[in-house]
Amino acid sequence: MTNSLIAGLDQTQLLALYHSLVLTRAAEERLEVLQKQGYVTGGVYRSLGQEAGAAGAAFALNRQTDGTGDFLAPTVRAAGALFLFGGELVDFFRQYMGRVTGPTRGKEANVHWVDLQKGIIGPVSPLGTMVEIMAGITLSFRVRGESRVGMVFYGDGASSTGAWHEGLNFSAVQRCPLILMVEANQWAFSTATNKNTRVHSFTEKAAGYGIGSESVDGTDIVAVFEAVSRAAKRARSGGGTQMVELRYYRRLGHAQHDSQDYVDPDELAMWEDRDPIDLFEHRILEENWATESVLHKIRRRAEEECRLAAEQAVQEPVPDGREAVKGIYTDTIIQHPWTRADGPNRSHSNELNR
């Protein structure tokens, strides 16, 4: 085995990429079991078939824990990127189970949490808006002359929203060092991509805004890493906003409640043959980067990490009623805005703002 194998990555880094893939799948499989056991009451969103997109993209960025690194805005299907940016496995399970020990202290049952030191900006529910938020964050990088980039993930359906277009236009004009990752997984809930856009590739939309773009096989983790490395280099050197399209397939429904009856079984079977973990394993063994025994140990380690983290989160408490409203309401009396003044009842309105 040589020290430098491919894409500037040595054996240790390639196996770290593999660990990220299997960890993502193991975490989501464990989460699905927890939901079936009644520990998760909200939705569970799997990234089956898409793991290489999130992991390969995040691996190409500068990940720090002291507030000096790149920034990430993941989606619910980008858990692999979240983990690489320092999102803890136990916090992942705490969030989905609404534990008071989680980053949002049980107020939200998903990956919508923020950690500025690690560069994690949790997604908000309205589609497309994270492009606007990350445009503002990365504009601050450019204004301060910092060699930092931001990355925002979004599904193909989000590109049909007004917020997406407004954010992208602003980012493009201001030459923000932002990388937009398009998860072209063929579906927006139950709507096929060709029913919400006329373009064959989302890079066609990038051309309309004058930004750099590249389309890549999202099931090939090395290809994703290389494409994002190129995009990050261009963004850091003043090239402005970049887009990377990840071509793959959402092999499960929008969430666990979606039976995916609208999907052609033959099409699904075709993409199952393009499983990102299977493809990477085959290449690792074929290129003699590691043995099957080494890969087996990595898989077992990932599964054990998930088991321990999930068991810890299960034993922790949910918030009581008083904790659940902390940080939600305020005791501060605010001046009623003149645009909503209601004459004699104004003092009563102020009471409602308590």
ABEGO torsion letter per residue (X at the ends): XBABABGGBBAAAAAAAAAAAAAAAAAAAAAAAAAAAGABABBBBBABGAAAAAAAAAAABBBBAAGABBBBBBBAAAAAAAAAAGBBAAAAAAAAAGBAABAAGGABBBABBBBAAAGBBBBBABBGAAAAAAAAAAAAAAAAGBBBBBBBBBBAAAAABAAAAAAAAAAAAAGBBBBBBBBBAGBBEABBAAAABABABAAAAAAAAGBBBBBBBAABAAAAAAAAAAAAAAAAAGAEBBBBBBBBBBABBABAABAGAABBAAAAAAAAAABAAAAAAAAAAAAGABBAAAAAAAAAAAAAAAAAAAAAAAABBBBBAAAAABGABBABBBBBBAAABAEAAAAAAAAAAX
